[in-house]
Each structure stands twice: as C-alpha cells, then as structure tokens.
Amino acid sequence: MSYRRLTRLDQVIKQRGLTRHDLAVLVGSTTPYINQLICGLRNASPELCQRIIAAFPGEISLADLRPDLAAIFSRIQELEAAANA
C-alpha cells in the first residue's frame, strides 16, 4: 500500500495556528496517529477523512487526504451518471 505525506493538511493547520494535537482533538483522533498521517506513514480511514474535511470546509478535500479514494468516488459518480442518462 502506498502512503503520501499530507503537506496540504499540515499547511492548513499551521495557517490556522493549530497544532497537530489540536487537530487530533478536533477530529477525535490521537496526536501520534495524526503525526503518522501527516508524515506519510499511514493513510487516513474514510471516516477520519470525512471528519477532517468537515473540520476544514473548503480548505481540505478528499483528494488532499486520499487521492486514491477520490479517484474511486469520482469514477463511481461517472458510472452512475452514465447509467441514469
């Protein structure tokens, strides 16, 4: 499995004057887990992605956190649109 560093998330929390610990509390996670995500050692679960996106509306997208999931969801939407056309 491929992991990627979450530089956009790191930038946003710094711009807001938050720490990684603040982010962990905000999204109901732990500081070590958030550190692992931002450093690219683990991938965020879909549920955690949802909570992070909700905490930063318009600033963080699924593509920022999990481009693999964003591509899958985009493809599903395309297939559904084609089936309904």
Backbone as CSV, one residue per row, in Angstrom:
resi,resn,N_x,N_y,N_z,CA_x,CA_y,CA_z,C_x,C_y,C_z
1,MET,0.846,-1.182,0.000,0.000,0.000,0.000,0.890,1.243,0.000
2,SER,0.438,2.239,-0.712,1.190,3.475,-0.859,0.653,4.558,0.081
3,TYR,1.546,5.233,0.750,1.176,6.332,1.635,1.774,7.616,1.083
4,ARG,1.147,8.723,1.391,1.709,10.004,0.930,1.664,11.019,2.055
5,ARG,2.638,11.867,2.055,2.742,12.936,3.051,1.603,13.933,2.838
6,LEU,0.963,14.342,3.914,-0.182,15.247,3.827,0.258,16.692,4.055
7,THR,1.009,17.225,3.092,1.551,18.570,3.234,0.448,19.627,3.256
8,ARG,-0.617,19.431,2.475,-1.707,20.421,2.454,-2.368,20.510,3.833
9,LEU,-2.630,19.385,4.450,-3.232,19.383,5.784,-2.303,20.064,6.777
10,ASP,-1.028,19.776,6.698,-0.056,20.387,7.593,-0.046,21.908,7.404
11,GLN,-0.111,22.367,6.161,-0.146,23.805,5.877,-1.388,24.461,6.474
12,VAL,-2.530,23.834,6.296,-3.795,24.413,6.769,-3.810,24.531,8.284
13,ILE,-3.369,23.488,8.977,-3.409,23.593,10.445,-2.427,24.664,10.936
14,LYS,-1.301,24.797,10.270,-0.339,25.843,10.658,-0.907,27.233,10.370
15,GLN,-1.565,27.394,9.211,-2.172,28.685,8.865,-3.235,29.091,9.882
16,ARG,-3.918,28.127,10.422,-4.953,28.410,11.421,-4.377,28.571,12.823
17,GLY,-3.087,28.370,12.972,-2.453,28.490,14.281,-2.735,27.302,15.184
18,LEU,-3.015,26.154,14.576,-3.303,24.938,15.344,-2.072,24.050,15.402
19,THR,-2.068,23.184,16.366,-1.028,22.160,16.454,-1.615,20.841,15.971
20,ARG,-0.769,19.873,15.795,-1.251,18.540,15.429,-2.102,17.961,16.551
21,HIS,-1.750,18.292,17.772,-2.575,17.856,18.908,-3.964,18.486,18.827
22,ASP,-4.030,19.783,18.500,-5.328,20.446,18.344,-6.167,19.747,17.283
23,LEU,-5.531,19.393,16.170,-6.242,18.690,15.101,-6.759,17.348,15.594
24,ALA,-5.932,16.619,16.310,-6.343,15.319,16.823,-7.585,15.446,17.705
25,VAL,-7.585,16.416,18.595,-8.740,16.633,19.473,-9.958,17.028,18.643
26,LEU,-9.761,17.908,17.681,-10.845,18.411,16.837,-11.545,17.291,16.067
27,VAL,-10.784,16.320,15.592,-11.366,15.257,14.762,-11.517,13.930,15.494
28,GLY,-11.260,13.920,16.782,-11.456,12.700,17.572,-10.434,11.617,17.283
29,SER,-9.192,12.023,17.163,-8.118,11.078,16.902,-7.049,11.260,17.969
30,THR,-5.861,10.729,17.711,-4.751,10.894,18.648,-3.610,11.634,17.950
31,THR,-2.798,12.299,18.730,-1.671,13.036,18.172,-0.691,12.111,17.442
32,PRO,-0.330,10.954,18.006,0.590,10.082,17.268,0.020,9.629,15.912
33,TYR,-1.272,9.358,15.865,-1.887,8.929,14.605,-1.873,10.073,13.597
34,ILE,-2.207,11.284,14.036,-2.167,12.452,13.144,-0.743,12.672,12.644
35,ASN,0.243,12.542,13.520,1.643,12.674,13.101,1.988,11.664,12.013
36,GLN,1.553,10.418,12.185,1.821,9.373,11.197,1.161,9.697,9.857
37,LEU,-0.062,10.235,9.902,-0.753,10.604,8.664,-0.007,11.707,7.934
38,ILE,0.319,12.770,8.653,0.963,13.922,8.022,2.349,13.554,7.488
39,CYS,3.050,12.700,8.179,4.391,12.284,7.734,4.346,11.232,6.630
40,GLY,3.155,10.741,6.288,3.030,9.764,5.219,3.325,8.341,5.623
41,LEU,3.212,8.045,6.911,3.472,6.688,7.386,2.214,5.820,7.389
42,ARG,1.041,6.460,7.337,-0.247,5.748,7.321,-1.220,6.538,6.460
43,ASN,-2.288,5.876,6.051,-3.378,6.533,5.349,-4.534,6.747,6.319
44,ALA,-5.233,7.842,6.145,-6.421,8.113,6.956,-7.554,7.214,6.495
45,SER,-8.340,6.748,7.429,-9.529,5.961,7.087,-10.541,6.882,6.408
46,PRO,-11.470,6.314,5.651,-12.515,7.154,5.049,-13.284,7.957,6.101
47,GLU,-13.528,7.364,7.250,-14.255,8.052,8.315,-13.475,9.245,8.845
48,LEU,-12.172,9.065,9.044,-11.349,10.175,9.524,-11.242,11.260,8.451
49,CYS,-11.139,10.855,7.201,-11.131,11.846,6.114,-12.376,12.712,6.195
50,GLN,-13.510,12.077,6.403,-14.777,12.801,6.497,-14.736,13.826,7.634
51,ARG,-14.208,13.438,8.783,-14.149,14.349,9.934,-13.171,15.498,9.676
52,ILE,-12.049,15.215,9.026,-11.073,16.269,8.730,-11.664,17.259,7.726
53,ILE,-12.299,16.753,6.687,-12.908,17.617,5.677,-13.988,18.492,6.309
54,ALA,-14.773,17.926,7.215,-15.817,18.694,7.901,-15.223,19.776,8.801
55,ALA,-14.051,19.521,9.357,-13.403,20.493,10.241,-12.799,21.665,9.461
56,PHE,-12.509,21.452,8.173,-11.875,22.476,7.336,-12.632,22.628,6.015
57,PRO,-13.903,23.002,6.060,-14.688,23.073,4.826,-14.085,24.064,3.826
58,GLY,-13.947,23.589,2.599,-13.392,24.427,1.547,-11.873,24.532,1.546
59,GLU,-11.235,24.007,2.581,-9.771,24.092,2.663,-9.083,22.763,2.397
60,ILE,-9.744,21.681,2.768,-9.192,20.342,2.600,-10.217,19.509,1.839
61,SER,-9.730,18.760,0.865,-10.618,17.889,0.093,-10.180,16.436,0.256
62,LEU,-11.036,15.538,-0.191,-10.672,14.129,-0.156,-9.425,13.883,-0.995
63,ALA,-9.295,14.591,-2.089,-8.103,14.441,-2.942,-6.827,14.851,-2.204
64,ASP,-6.932,15.802,-1.270,-5.764,16.193,-0.469,-5.354,15.078,0.488
65,LEU,-6.343,14.351,0.987,-6.086,13.345,2.010,-5.856,11.950,1.433
66,ARG,-6.726,11.570,0.507,-6.669,10.225,-0.082,-7.014,10.291,-1.565
67,PRO,-6.058,10.648,-2.415,-6.352,10.738,-3.847,-6.861,9.424,-4.429
68,ASP,-6.445,8.309,-3.839,-6.925,7.011,-4.316,-8.435,6.895,-4.125
69,LEU,-8.938,7.306,-2.967,-10.376,7.252,-2.721,-11.122,8.280,-3.555
70,ALA,-10.540,9.445,-3.721,-11.176,10.487,-4.529,-11.361,9.994,-5.961
71,ALA,-10.376,9.303,-6.507,-10.475,8.780,-7.871,-11.565,7.717,-7.971
72,ILE,-11.664,6.865,-6.968,-12.694,5.821,-6.963,-14.079,6.448,-6.903
73,PHE,-14.279,7.397,-5.994,-15.587,8.037,-5.866,-15.958,8.804,-7.135
74,SER,-14.988,9.428,-7.757,-15.242,10.151,-9.000,-15.691,9.188,-10.091
75,ARG,-15.033,8.060,-10.184,-15.391,7.053,-11.191,-16.790,6.501,-10.929
76,ILE,-17.133,6.258,-9.686,-18.475,5.772,-9.342,-19.525,6.783,-9.776
77,GLN,-19.276,8.064,-9.513,-20.219,9.104,-9.915,-20.378,9.143,-11.432
78,GLU,-19.285,8.980,-12.156,-19.355,8.952,-13.618,-20.207,7.781,-14.099
79,LEU,-20.001,6.617,-13.507,-20.761,5.429,-13.907,-22.245,5.582,-13.583
80,GLU,-22.547,6.159,-12.412,-23.934,6.378,-12.037,-24.604,7.379,-12.983
81,ALA,-23.882,8.435,-13.331,-24.434,9.433,-14.245,-24.707,8.812,-15.615
82,ALA,-23.785,7.971,-16.095,-23.970,7.321,-17.385,-25.145,6.351,-17.337
83,ALA,-25.312,5.668,-16.221,-26.422,4.703,-16.094,-27.770,5.417,-16.038
84,ASN,-27.793,6.623,-15.507,-29.040,7.378,-15.374,-29.344,8.241,-16.588
85,ALA,-28.420,8.288,-17.535,-28.627,9.149,-18.718,-29.539,8.503,-19.743
